[in-house]
Amino acid sequence: MPMPEPPAQVAIYAEVPGIDRTVDFLLTFGGATLYLSEDPKGRGKLEALVGYDLAKALGAKAHLLPRRVPLAKPWLSKVLATRGTSVADIARTLRVSEVSVRKYLRSA
């Protein structure tokens, strides 16, 4: 099963750290307002998750990003499914029902 292309609201995030780190990023920060600094100081949760270089690269693109990080649950469910994650585990991870996950996966 090929890796699904990120939707427009996620594509800019995926350009910098890649798909795997983008999934972790969205699962951690999705739905929240996030300030991205062009000069991270080593104290932020973002930098702890992706490292200084990637946090700085995201900060440089902050003007292109929405203030609130998208949830992108349909795309995340497809990515997790391509990794072999079960429908039940995807539902628990995304805090949705298994019915919703199956619906997301059918629309692929």
Solvent accessible surface area in square Angstrom, and as a share of the most:
residue,aa,sasa,rsa
1,M,165,0.74
2,P,117,0.74
3,M,84,0.38
4,P,30,0.19
5,E,151,0.68
6,P,28,0.18
7,P,44,0.28
8,A,94,0.73
9,Q,88,0.39
10,V,0,0.00
11,A,35,0.27
12,I,32,0.16
13,Y,3,0.01
14,A,13,0.10
15,E,113,0.51
16,V,31,0.18
17,P,21,0.13
18,G,30,0.28
19,I,43,0.22
20,D,86,0.45
21,R,107,0.39
22,T,0,0.00
23,V,0,0.00
24,D,65,0.34
25,F,2,0.01
26,L,4,0.02
27,L,70,0.35
28,T,56,0.33
29,F,18,0.08
30,G,22,0.21
31,G,29,0.28
32,A,44,0.34
33,T,80,0.46
34,L,29,0.15
35,Y,160,0.61
36,L,16,0.08
37,S,33,0.21
38,E,120,0.54
39,D,72,0.37
40,P,18,0.12
41,K,131,0.56
42,G,51,0.49
43,R,203,0.74
44,G,40,0.38
45,K,137,0.58
46,L,17,0.08
47,E,25,0.11
48,A,90,0.70
49,L,63,0.31
50,V,6,0.04
51,G,31,0.29
52,Y,91,0.35
53,D,111,0.58
54,L,35,0.17
55,A,3,0.03
56,K,91,0.38
57,A,37,0.29
58,L,1,0.01
59,G,1,0.01
60,A,54,0.42
61,K,56,0.24
62,A,33,0.26
63,H,147,0.66
64,L,104,0.52
65,L,15,0.08
66,P,68,0.43
67,R,150,0.55
68,R,146,0.53
69,V,2,0.01
70,P,22,0.14
71,L,92,0.46
72,A,9,0.07
73,K,51,0.21
74,P,58,0.37
75,W,10,0.03
76,L,3,0.02
77,S,0,0.00
78,K,36,0.15
79,V,0,0.00
80,L,14,0.07
81,A,22,0.17
82,T,33,0.19
83,R,104,0.38
84,G,68,0.65
85,T,44,0.25
86,S,57,0.37
87,V,43,0.25
88,A,32,0.25
89,D,57,0.30
90,I,0,0.00
91,A,6,0.05
92,R,142,0.52
93,T,65,0.38
94,L,8,0.04
95,R,197,0.72
96,V,35,0.20
97,S,60,0.38
98,E,70,0.31
99,V,108,0.62
100,S,32,0.21
101,V,0,0.00
102,R,107,0.39
103,K,126,0.54
104,Y,41,0.16
105,L,41,0.20
106,R,178,0.65
107,S,82,0.53
108,A,89,0.69
